[in-house]
Amino acid sequence: MYLRKKMKLPIFSYRIKTRYSETDKMGLIHHSVYLVYLEETRTAFWETLGFPYYKMEDEGYFVVVTSIEISYKKPLFYGDTIRVDILNFESNGLKFSYFYNIYNETRDYLSSYAKTSHVFTNKEKKVIRIPSEINEIVKKFL
């Protein structure tokens, strides 16, 4: 379970308006779209920190997802405004993980929580330690 034990503010929050194209035949946001929401949030997080993915890639660093865990509690619907909160960030210098809540602001409930784990690779697709300039940013959240 990835709900934050201590009631602290999230590290980062990102709002998204759900789109009709994301719904399934039952009128719900399809479960696969939640992965896109997590990716959008991570992308916005790094852009806010001044180190967007394109800059990492220009410097030869590539972020690879190694695992994803999502617990779905309540559905999202077309037109809902959701807030994806990055609650925590953990790192061991090689692997790093984000912990999230997806909150349905329109309907006022926690929809799901998630964890994604990642590593960096170089241009040769070999796993590398977190680059030092990125690690300095990460340390602020540990």
DSSP file (Angstrom, degrees, kcal/mol; ACC not computed):
  #  RESIDUE AA STRUCTURE BP1 BP2  ACC     N-H-->O    O-->H-N    N-H-->O    O-->H-N    TCO  KAPPA ALPHA  PHI   PSI    X-CA   Y-CA   Z-CA
    1    1 A M              0   0    0      0, 0.0   113,-0.0     0, 0.0     0, 0.0   0.000 360.0 360.0 360.0 136.8    0.0    0.0    0.0
    2    2 A Y        +     0   0    0     98,-0.1     2,-0.2     2,-0.1   112,-0.1   0.246 360.0 129.8-113.8  11.3    1.4    3.4   -1.0
    3    3 A L  S    S-     0   0    0      1,-0.1     2,-0.2   110,-0.1    98,-0.1  -0.476  71.4-102.7 -65.1 136.6   -0.8    5.7    0.9
    4    4 A R        -     0   0    0     -2,-0.2    -1,-0.1     1,-0.2    -2,-0.1  -0.416  25.9-155.3 -65.6 127.9    1.4    8.2    2.8
    5    5 A K  S    S+     0   0    0     -2,-0.2     2,-0.4     2,-0.1    -1,-0.2   0.901  82.0  52.4 -72.1 -41.1    1.6    7.2    6.4
    6    6 A K  S    S-     0   0    0     -3,-0.0     2,-1.9     1,-0.0    -1,-0.0  -0.817  93.4-120.7 -96.8 135.8    2.4   10.7    7.6
    7    7 A M        +     0   0    0     -2,-0.4     2,-0.3     0, 0.0    -2,-0.1  -0.551  58.2 143.6 -79.2  85.2    0.1   13.5    6.4
    8    8 A K        -     0   0    0     -2,-1.9    -4,-0.1     1,-0.1     3,-0.1  -0.778  56.7 -90.5-115.2 163.7    2.6   15.7    4.5
    9    9 A L        -     0   0    0     -2,-0.3    -1,-0.1     1,-0.1     0, 0.0  -0.407  51.4 -98.7 -68.3 150.0    2.1   17.6    1.4
   10   10 A P        -     0   0    0      0, 0.0    77,-0.2     0, 0.0     3,-0.2  -0.277  21.6-125.2 -63.7 156.9    2.9   15.8   -1.9
   11   11 A I  S    S-     0   0    0     75,-2.4     2,-0.3     1,-0.3    76,-0.2   0.872  93.0  -2.0 -66.0 -38.1    6.3   16.4   -3.5
   12   12 A F  E     -A   86   0A   0     74,-1.3    74,-3.3     2,-0.0     2,-0.4  -0.986  63.7-159.8-156.8 142.7    4.4   17.4   -6.7
   13   13 A S  E     -A   85   0A   0     -2,-0.3     2,-0.4    72,-0.2    72,-0.2  -0.979   7.1-174.0-128.5 143.0    0.9   17.6   -7.9
   14   14 A Y  E     -A   84   0A   0     70,-1.8    70,-3.1    -2,-0.4     2,-0.4  -0.995  13.2-145.3-139.7 129.0   -0.4   17.6  -11.5
   15   15 A R  E     -A   83   0A   0     -2,-0.4     2,-0.4    68,-0.2    68,-0.2  -0.753  17.0-179.0 -99.6 141.8   -4.0   18.1  -12.7
   16   16 A I  E     -A   82   0A   0     66,-2.3    66,-3.2    -2,-0.4     2,-0.6  -0.999  22.5-141.5-138.0 137.8   -5.5   16.4  -15.7
   17   17 A K  E     -A   81   0A   0     -2,-0.4    64,-0.2    64,-0.2    63,-0.1  -0.901  33.6-122.0 -96.6 121.1   -8.9   16.6  -17.3
   18   18 A T        -     0   0    0     62,-2.9    61,-0.8    -2,-0.6     2,-0.3  -0.312  26.6-138.5 -66.5 148.6   -9.9   13.1  -18.5
   19   19 A R    >   -     0   0    0     59,-0.1     3,-1.8     1,-0.1     4,-0.2  -0.778  15.8-123.1-113.2 150.8  -10.7   12.8  -22.2
   20   20 A Y  G >  S+     0   0    0     -2,-0.3     3,-2.0     1,-0.3    -1,-0.1   0.866 110.0  63.5 -58.6 -37.8  -13.5   11.0  -24.0
   21   21 A S  G 3  S+     0   0    0      1,-0.3    -1,-0.3     8,-0.0    -3,-0.0   0.639  96.1  61.4 -64.2 -12.6  -10.9    9.0  -26.1
   22   22 A E  G <  S+     0   0    0     -3,-1.8     8,-2.9     2,-0.0    -1,-0.3   0.465  85.4  99.9 -92.3  -2.7   -9.7    7.4  -22.8
   23   23 A T  B <   -F   29   0B   0     -3,-2.0     6,-0.2     6,-0.3     2,-0.2  -0.455  61.6-141.0 -86.5 157.4  -13.0    5.8  -21.9
   24   24 A D    >   -     0   0    0      4,-2.6     3,-2.0    -2,-0.1    -1,-0.1  -0.412  43.5 -82.6-100.4-175.4  -13.9    2.1  -22.4
   25   25 A K  T 3  S+     0   0    0      1,-0.3    -2,-0.0    -2,-0.2    -1,-0.0   0.734 128.8  58.8 -63.2 -22.1  -17.3    0.8  -23.5
   26   26 A M  T 3  S-     0   0    0      2,-0.1    -1,-0.3     1,-0.0     3,-0.1   0.470 118.7-109.0 -86.1  -1.9  -18.6    1.0  -19.9
   27   27 A G  S <  S+     0   0    0     -3,-2.0    51,-0.8     1,-0.3     2,-0.2   0.556  80.2 122.6  87.0   7.7  -17.9    4.8  -19.8
   28   28 A L  B    S-G   77   0C   0     49,-0.2    -4,-2.6     1,-0.0     2,-0.4  -0.651  75.8 -96.4 -98.1 156.9  -14.9    4.5  -17.4
   29   29 A I  B     -F   23   0B   0     47,-2.6    47,-0.3    -6,-0.2    -6,-0.3  -0.625  53.1-110.3 -68.9 126.6  -11.4    5.6  -18.0
   30   30 A H    >>  -     0   0    0     -8,-2.9     3,-1.6    -2,-0.4     4,-0.6  -0.284  19.5-121.3 -63.1 143.2   -9.6    2.5  -19.2
   31   31 A H  T >4 S+     0   0    0      1,-0.3     3,-0.9     2,-0.2     4,-0.4   0.795 109.3  61.7 -58.4 -30.7   -7.1    1.0  -16.8
   32   32 A S  T >> S+     0   0    0      1,-0.2     3,-0.9     2,-0.2     4,-0.7   0.768  92.2  66.7 -67.8 -24.4   -4.2    1.4  -19.2
   33   33 A V  H <> S+     0   0    0     -3,-1.6     4,-2.1     1,-0.2     3,-0.4   0.770  84.1  72.0 -69.6 -25.6   -4.6    5.2  -19.3
   34   34 A Y  H <X S+     0   0    0     -3,-0.9     4,-2.1    -4,-0.6    -1,-0.2   0.853  92.7  57.3 -58.4 -33.4   -3.6    5.5  -15.7
   35   35 A L  H <> S+     0   0    0     -3,-0.9     4,-2.2    -4,-0.4    -1,-0.2   0.890 104.7  51.0 -63.5 -38.8    0.0    4.6  -16.9
   36   36 A V  H  X S+     0   0    0     -4,-0.7     4,-3.0    -3,-0.4    -2,-0.2   0.906 107.8  52.8 -64.1 -41.7   -0.2    7.6  -19.2
   37   37 A Y  H  X S+     0   0    0     -4,-2.1     4,-2.1     1,-0.2    -2,-0.2   0.902 109.3  48.8 -61.4 -40.8   -1.3    9.9  -16.3
   38   38 A L  H  X S+     0   0    0     -4,-2.1     4,-2.5     2,-0.2    -1,-0.2   0.916 112.5  48.5 -64.7 -41.9    1.7    8.7  -14.2
   39   39 A E  H  X S+     0   0    0     -4,-2.2     4,-2.6     2,-0.2    -2,-0.2   0.920 110.1  51.0 -64.3 -44.4    4.0    9.4  -17.2
   40   40 A E  H  X S+     0   0    0     -4,-3.0     4,-2.4     1,-0.2    -1,-0.2   0.903 111.3  49.5 -57.8 -41.1    2.6   12.8  -17.8
   41   41 A T  H  X S+     0   0    0     -4,-2.1     4,-2.5     2,-0.2    -2,-0.2   0.924 111.0  47.6 -66.7 -45.6    3.0   13.6  -14.1
   42   42 A R  H  X S+     0   0    0     -4,-2.5     4,-2.3     2,-0.2     5,-0.2   0.911 112.2  51.1 -61.7 -41.4    6.7   12.5  -14.0
   43   43 A T  H  X S+     0   0    0     -4,-2.6     4,-2.0     1,-0.2    -2,-0.2   0.930 112.4  45.3 -61.4 -46.3    7.4   14.5  -17.2
   44   44 A A  H  X S+     0   0    0     -4,-2.4     4,-2.5    -5,-0.2    -1,-0.2   0.882 109.7  57.1 -64.9 -38.0    5.9   17.6  -15.7
   45   45 A F  H  X S+     0   0    0     -4,-2.5     4,-1.6     1,-0.2    -2,-0.2   0.944 110.3  42.3 -57.4 -51.1    7.7   17.0  -12.4
   46   46 A W  H  <>S+     0   0    0     -4,-2.3     5,-2.5     1,-0.2     4,-0.4   0.850 112.0  54.4 -69.6 -33.5   11.1   17.0  -14.1
   47   47 A E  H ><5S+     0   0    0     -4,-2.0     3,-1.3    -5,-0.2    -1,-0.2   0.921 107.5  51.3 -62.6 -42.1   10.3   19.9  -16.3
   48   48 A T  H 3<5S+     0   0    0     -4,-2.5    -2,-0.2     1,-0.3    -1,-0.2   0.849 107.1  53.6 -61.8 -35.3    9.4   21.9  -13.2
   49   49 A L  T 3<5S-     0   0    0     -4,-1.6    -1,-0.3    -5,-0.2    -2,-0.2   0.507 118.9-112.2 -78.9  -3.9   12.7   21.0  -11.7
   50   50 A G  T < 5S+     0   0    0     -3,-1.3    -3,-0.2    -4,-0.4    -2,-0.1   0.661  94.6  95.8  83.4  16.5   14.5   22.3  -14.7
   51   51 A F      < -     0   0    0     -5,-2.5    -4,-0.2    -6,-0.1    -3,-0.1  -0.496  55.9-176.9-136.3  66.3   15.7   19.0  -15.9
   52   52 A P    >>  -     0   0    0      0, 0.0     4,-1.8     0, 0.0     3,-0.9  -0.144  40.9-104.2 -64.8 161.1   13.2   17.7  -18.5
   53   53 A Y  H 3> S+     0   0    0      1,-0.3     4,-2.9     2,-0.2     5,-0.2   0.853 119.3  59.3 -54.7 -39.3   13.6   14.3  -20.1
   54   54 A Y  H 3> S+     0   0    0      1,-0.2     4,-2.3     2,-0.2    -1,-0.3   0.865 105.4  49.8 -62.5 -32.9   14.8   15.7  -23.4
   55   55 A K  H <> S+     0   0    0     -3,-0.9     4,-1.5     2,-0.2    -1,-0.2   0.912 110.5  49.7 -69.4 -42.1   17.7   17.3  -21.5
   56   56 A M  H  <>S+     0   0    0     -4,-1.8     5,-2.8     1,-0.2     3,-0.3   0.938 113.3  46.7 -58.4 -46.2   18.5   14.0  -19.9
   57   57 A E  H ><5S+     0   0    0     -4,-2.9     3,-1.5     1,-0.2    -2,-0.2   0.873 107.2  56.1 -67.1 -37.6   18.4   12.3  -23.2
   58   58 A D  H 3<5S+     0   0    0     -4,-2.3    -1,-0.2     1,-0.3    -2,-0.2   0.829 108.3  50.0 -60.7 -30.9   20.6   15.0  -24.9
   59   59 A E  T 3<5S-     0   0    0     -4,-1.5    -1,-0.3    -3,-0.3    -2,-0.2   0.402 127.4-101.6 -89.3   2.5   23.2   14.2  -22.2
   60   60 A G  T < 5S+     0   0    0     -3,-1.5     2,-0.4     1,-0.3    63,-0.3   0.634  81.2 126.2  91.9  14.8   23.0   10.5  -22.9
   61   61 A Y      < -     0   0    0     -5,-2.8     2,-0.4    -6,-0.2    -1,-0.3  -0.908  35.4-171.9-109.7 133.5   20.7    9.4  -20.0
   62   62 A F  E     -B  121   0A   0     59,-2.3    59,-2.5    -2,-0.4     2,-0.5  -0.986  17.2-138.0-127.7 133.5   17.5    7.4  -20.6
   63   63 A V  E     -B  120   0A   0     -2,-0.4     2,-0.4    57,-0.2    57,-0.2  -0.788  21.1-168.1 -93.5 126.0   14.9    6.6  -17.9
   64   64 A V  E     -B  119   0A   0     55,-3.1    55,-1.9    -2,-0.5     2,-0.4  -0.947  19.3-131.0-117.2 132.1   13.6    3.0  -18.1
   65   65 A V  E     +B  118   0A   0     -2,-0.4    53,-0.3    53,-0.2     3,-0.1  -0.680  25.1 176.6 -78.4 128.5   10.5    1.8  -16.3
   66   66 A T  E     +     0   0A   0     51,-3.1     2,-0.3    -2,-0.4    52,-0.2   0.675  64.0   1.2-106.4 -24.2   11.3   -1.5  -14.5
   67   67 A S  E     -B  117   0A   0     50,-1.3    50,-2.5     2,-0.0     2,-0.4  -0.979  53.5-162.5-161.8 153.2    8.0   -2.1  -12.7
   68   68 A I  E     -B  116   0A   0     -2,-0.3     2,-0.4    48,-0.2    48,-0.2  -0.999   6.0-176.5-138.5 133.3    4.6   -0.6  -12.2
   69   69 A E  E     +B  115   0A   0     46,-2.6    46,-2.4    -2,-0.4     2,-0.4  -0.997   7.4 176.6-130.1 128.5    2.0   -1.4   -9.5
   70   70 A I  E     -B  114   0A   0     -2,-0.4     2,-0.6    44,-0.2    44,-0.2  -0.998  15.8-161.8-132.9 133.5   -1.4    0.2   -9.4
   71   71 A S  E     -B  113   0A   0     42,-2.9    42,-1.7    -2,-0.4     2,-0.6  -0.969  14.9-151.6-112.1 118.2   -4.3   -0.5   -7.0
   72   72 A Y  E     +B  112   0A   0     -2,-0.6    40,-0.2    40,-0.2    39,-0.1  -0.794  25.8 162.6 -92.3 122.5   -7.6    0.7   -8.4
   73   73 A K        +     0   0    0     38,-3.3    39,-0.2    -2,-0.6    -1,-0.2   0.820  66.8   3.3-105.5 -49.2  -10.1    1.7   -5.7
   74   74 A K  S    S-     0   0    0     37,-2.0    -1,-0.4    35,-0.1    35,-0.0  -0.984  82.6-102.9-141.1 149.4  -12.7    3.8   -7.5
   75   75 A P        -     0   0    0      0, 0.0     2,-0.3     0, 0.0    29,-0.1  -0.180  18.6-136.2 -75.5 162.3  -13.2    4.6  -11.2
   76   76 A L        -     0   0    0    -47,-0.3   -47,-2.6    35,-0.1     2,-0.3  -0.863  23.1-156.5-108.1 150.7  -12.5    7.7  -13.2
   77   77 A F  B >   -G   28   0C   0     -2,-0.3     3,-2.0   -49,-0.2   -59,-0.2  -0.853  31.0 -77.6-127.4 160.7  -15.0    9.0  -15.7
   78   78 A Y  T 3  S+     0   0    0    -51,-0.8   -59,-0.1    -2,-0.3     3,-0.1  -0.318 116.9  19.6 -54.3 133.5  -14.9   11.2  -18.8
   79   79 A G  T 3  S+     0   0    0    -61,-0.8    -1,-0.2     1,-0.3     2,-0.1   0.306  89.4 136.2  87.9  -8.7  -14.7   14.8  -17.9
   80   80 A D    <   -     0   0    0     -3,-2.0   -62,-2.9   -63,-0.1     2,-0.6  -0.412  52.1-134.2 -69.1 146.5  -13.4   14.3  -14.4
   81   81 A T  E     -A   17   0A   0    -64,-0.2    24,-1.6    -3,-0.1    25,-1.3  -0.915  30.1-171.2 -97.1 125.4  -10.6   16.5  -13.2
   82   82 A I  E     -AC  16 104A   0    -66,-3.2   -66,-2.3    -2,-0.6     2,-0.5  -0.812  17.1-147.8-116.8 158.2   -8.0   14.4  -11.5
   83   83 A R  E     -AC  15 103A   0     20,-2.7    20,-3.0    -2,-0.3     2,-0.7  -0.989   6.7-157.8-125.4 121.9   -4.9   15.2   -9.5
   84   84 A V  E     -AC  14 102A   0    -70,-3.1   -70,-1.8    -2,-0.5     2,-0.5  -0.895  14.3-163.9 -99.7 118.0   -1.9   13.0   -9.6
   85   85 A D  E     -AC  13 101A   0     16,-2.8    16,-1.7    -2,-0.7     2,-0.8  -0.879  16.6-147.6-103.6 128.0    0.2   13.4   -6.5
   86   86 A I  E     +AC  12 100A   0    -74,-3.3   -75,-2.4    -2,-0.5   -74,-1.3  -0.869  23.4 178.5 -86.9 114.0    3.8   12.2   -6.2
   87   87 A L  E     -     0   0A   0     12,-3.1     2,-0.3    -2,-0.8    13,-0.2   0.824  56.4  -0.6 -88.1 -34.7    3.9   11.4   -2.6
   88   88 A N  E     - C   0  99A   0     11,-1.1    11,-2.0    -3,-0.1     2,-0.4  -0.975  52.1-151.1-156.0 160.5    7.4   10.1   -2.2
   89   89 A F  E     - C   0  98A   0     52,-0.5     2,-0.4    -2,-0.3     9,-0.2  -0.986  16.0-172.3-140.7 125.0   10.5    9.4   -4.0
   90   90 A E  E     + C   0  97A   0      7,-2.5     7,-2.7    -2,-0.4     2,-0.3  -0.930   5.9 174.4-122.4 147.2   13.0    6.7   -3.0
   91   91 A S  E     - C   0  96A   0     -2,-0.4     5,-0.2     5,-0.2    -2,-0.0  -0.998  28.0-170.9-149.3 145.7   16.4    5.9   -4.4
   92   92 A N        -     0   0    0      3,-2.1     4,-0.1    -2,-0.3    -1,-0.1   0.167  67.0 -94.7-116.0  14.4   19.3    3.6   -3.7
   93   93 A G  S    S+     0   0    0      2,-0.4    37,-2.6     1,-0.1     3,-0.1   0.140 120.3  41.2  94.6 -19.9   21.6    5.2   -6.2
   94   94 A L  S    S+     0   0    0      1,-0.5    26,-0.5    35,-0.2     2,-0.3   0.664 115.9  35.4-120.5 -56.8   20.8    2.8   -9.0
   95   95 A K  E     - D   0 119A   0     24,-0.1    -3,-2.1    35,-0.1    -1,-0.5  -0.783  67.3-171.9-101.1 145.4   17.1    2.1   -8.9
   96   96 A F  E     -CD  91 118A   0     22,-2.2    22,-2.8    -2,-0.3     2,-0.3  -0.989   3.4-160.8-139.4 152.1   14.5    4.8   -8.0
   97   97 A S  E     -CD  90 117A   0     -7,-2.7    -7,-2.5    -2,-0.3     2,-0.4  -0.961   7.8-151.7-134.4 146.4   10.8    4.7   -7.3
   98   98 A Y  E     -CD  89 116A   0     18,-2.4    18,-1.8    -2,-0.3     2,-0.4  -0.890  10.1-153.3-110.4 146.5    7.9    7.1   -7.2
   99   99 A F  E     -CD  88 115A   0    -11,-2.0   -12,-3.1    -2,-0.4   -11,-1.1  -0.988  22.1-176.5-121.0 132.1    4.8    6.7   -5.1
  100  100 A Y  E     -CD  86 114A   0     14,-2.7    14,-1.8    -2,-0.4     2,-0.4  -0.869  25.7-156.9-130.0 155.3    1.5    8.3   -6.2
  101  101 A N  E     -CD  85 113A   0    -16,-1.7   -16,-2.8    -2,-0.3     2,-0.6  -0.987  14.1-152.4-120.7 140.2   -2.1    8.9   -5.4
  102  102 A I  E     -CD  84 112A   0     10,-3.3     9,-2.7    -2,-0.4    10,-1.7  -0.960  19.2-168.3-111.0 114.5   -4.6    9.6   -8.1
  103  103 A Y  E     -CD  83 110A   0    -20,-3.0   -20,-2.7    -2,-0.6     2,-1.0  -0.882  20.1-139.0-110.2 129.3   -7.3   11.7   -6.7
  104  104 A N  E  >> -CD  82 109A   0      5,-3.2     5,-1.6    -2,-0.5     4,-1.1  -0.757  20.4-178.0 -86.1 102.3  -10.6   12.4   -8.4
  105  105 A E  T  45S+     0   0    0    -24,-1.6    -1,-0.2    -2,-1.0   -23,-0.2   0.831  78.2  57.7 -71.9 -32.1  -11.2   16.1   -7.6
  106  106 A T  T  45S+     0   0    0    -25,-1.3    -1,-0.2     1,-0.2   -24,-0.1   0.908 121.0  26.3 -64.1 -42.1  -14.6   16.1   -9.5
  107  107 A R  T  45S-     0   0    0    -26,-0.2    -1,-0.2     2,-0.2    -2,-0.2   0.425 106.8-124.2-104.9  -1.7  -16.1   13.4   -7.3
  108  108 A D  T  <5 +     0   0    0     -4,-1.1     2,-0.3     1,-0.2    -3,-0.2   0.945  66.5 107.5  60.6  57.3  -13.9   14.0   -4.2
  109  109 A Y  E   <S- D   0 104A   0     -5,-1.6    -5,-3.2   -35,-0.0     2,-0.5  -0.992  74.5 -99.4-155.5 158.4  -12.3   10.6   -3.7
  110  110 A L  E     - D   0 103A   0     -2,-0.3    -7,-0.2    -7,-0.2     3,-0.1  -0.683  34.3-175.9 -75.2 122.5   -9.1    8.7   -4.0
  111  111 A S  E     -     0   0A   0     -9,-2.7   -38,-3.3    -2,-0.5   -37,-2.0   0.878  56.9 -27.0 -89.2 -43.7   -9.3    6.7   -7.2
  112  112 A S  E     -BD  72 102A   0    -10,-1.7   -10,-3.3   -40,-0.2     2,-0.3  -0.983  47.5-138.5-162.2 167.0   -6.0    4.7   -7.0
  113  113 A Y  E     -BD  71 101A   0    -42,-1.7   -42,-2.9    -2,-0.3     2,-0.3  -0.968  25.3-179.8-135.1 156.4   -2.5    4.6   -5.8
  114  114 A A  E     -BD  70 100A   0    -14,-1.8   -14,-2.7    -2,-0.3     2,-0.4  -0.944  21.9-151.8-151.7 164.0    0.6    3.5   -7.6
  115  115 A K  E     -BD  69  99A   0    -46,-2.4   -46,-2.6    -2,-0.3     2,-0.4  -0.986  12.3-171.5-140.3 132.7    4.3    2.8   -7.5
  116  116 A T  E     -BD  68  98A   0    -18,-1.8   -18,-2.4    -2,-0.4     2,-0.3  -0.983   6.8-158.5-122.8 141.3    6.7    3.0  -10.5
  117  117 A S  E     +BD  67  97A   0    -50,-2.5   -51,-3.1    -2,-0.4   -50,-1.3  -0.909  16.1 176.2-118.8 148.4   10.3    1.9  -10.4
  118  118 A H  E     -BD  65  96A   0    -22,-2.8   -22,-2.2    -2,-0.3     2,-0.3  -0.924  18.0-161.5-145.5 161.5   13.0    3.0  -12.8
  119  119 A V  E     -BD  64  95A   0    -55,-1.9   -55,-3.1    -2,-0.3     2,-0.4  -0.940  25.0-118.5-136.9 163.2   16.7    2.9  -13.7
  120  120 A F  E     -BE  63 128A   0      8,-0.7     8,-2.5   -26,-0.5     2,-0.3  -0.805  27.0-170.1 -97.7 145.9   18.9    5.0  -15.9
  121  121 A T  E     -BE  62 127A   0    -59,-2.5   -59,-2.3    -2,-0.4     6,-0.2  -0.896  16.1-128.6-125.5 163.0   20.6    3.6  -19.0
  122  122 A N    >   -     0   0    0      4,-1.8     3,-2.1    -2,-0.3   -61,-0.1  -0.319  46.4 -81.2 -95.2-172.9   23.3    5.1  -21.2
  123  123 A K  T 3  S+     0   0    0      1,-0.3   -62,-0.1   -63,-0.3   -63,-0.0   0.766 132.1  57.4 -63.0 -24.8   23.1    5.3  -25.0
  124  124 A E  T 3  S-     0   0    0      2,-0.1    -1,-0.3     1,-0.0     3,-0.1   0.357 118.1-114.6 -86.2   6.0   24.3    1.7  -25.2
  125  125 A K    <   +     0   0    0     -3,-2.1     2,-0.4     1,-0.3    -2,-0.1   0.749  68.5 143.7  65.6  27.2   21.3    0.7  -23.1
  126  126 A K        -     0   0    0      1,-0.0    -4,-1.8     0, 0.0    -1,-0.3  -0.809  57.8-108.8 -94.5 137.0   23.4   -0.4  -20.2
  127  127 A V  E     -E  121   0A   0     -2,-0.4     2,-0.3    -6,-0.2    -6,-0.3  -0.426  43.9-177.2 -65.1 134.6   22.1    0.3  -16.7
  128  128 A I  E     -E  120   0A   0     -8,-2.5    -8,-0.7   -34,-0.1     2,-0.0  -0.861  31.6 -92.3-128.3 163.4   24.1    3.1  -15.0
  129  129 A R        -     0   0    0     -2,-0.3   -35,-0.2     1,-0.1     3,-0.1  -0.324  63.5 -77.4 -66.5 158.9   24.0    4.7  -11.6
  130  130 A I        -     0   0    0    -37,-2.6    -1,-0.1     1,-0.1     5,-0.1  -0.429  60.5-104.7 -59.4 124.9   21.8    7.8  -11.3
  131  131 A P    >>  -     0   0    0      0, 0.0     4,-3.0     0, 0.0     3,-0.6  -0.210  27.6-118.7 -55.4 143.4   23.9   10.6  -12.9
  132  132 A S  H 3> S+     0   0    0      1,-0.3     4,-2.0     2,-0.2     5,-0.2   0.855 111.2  51.2 -57.4 -42.1   25.4   12.9  -10.3
  133  133 A E  H 3> S+     0   0    0      1,-0.2     4,-0.8     2,-0.2    -1,-0.3   0.846 115.5  43.3 -67.3 -31.0   23.6   16.1  -11.4
  134  134 A I  H <> S+     0   0    0     -3,-0.6     4,-2.4     2,-0.2     3,-0.2   0.869 109.7  56.7 -77.3 -38.7   20.2   14.3  -11.3
  135  135 A N  H  X S+     0   0    0     -4,-3.0     4,-2.4     1,-0.2    -2,-0.2   0.856 101.4  57.5 -61.2 -35.3   21.1   12.6   -8.0
  136  136 A E  H  X S+     0   0    0     -4,-2.0     4,-0.6    -5,-0.2    -1,-0.2   0.886 109.0  45.5 -63.2 -37.8   21.7   16.1   -6.4
  137  137 A I  H >< S+     0   0    0     -4,-0.8     3,-1.1    -3,-0.2     4,-0.3   0.928 111.9  51.9 -67.9 -44.7   18.1   17.0   -7.4
  138  138 A V  H >< S+     0   0    0     -4,-2.4     3,-2.2     1,-0.2     4,-0.4   0.865  97.7  66.4 -60.2 -39.3   16.8   13.7   -6.1
  139  139 A K  H >< S+     0   0    0     -4,-2.4     3,-0.9     1,-0.3    -1,-0.2   0.775  88.4  68.2 -56.9 -27.7   18.5   14.1   -2.7
  140  140 A K  T << S+     0   0    0     -3,-1.1    -1,-0.3    -4,-0.6    -2,-0.2   0.738 104.8  42.3 -63.7 -21.6   16.2   17.1   -1.9
  141  141 A F  T <         0   0    0     -3,-2.2   -52,-0.5    -4,-0.3    -1,-0.2   0.424 360.0 360.0-107.0  -1.0   13.3   14.7   -1.8
  142  142 A L    <         0   0    0     -3,-0.9    -1,-0.2    -4,-0.4    -2,-0.1   0.462 360.0 360.0 -89.7 360.0   14.8   11.8    0.2
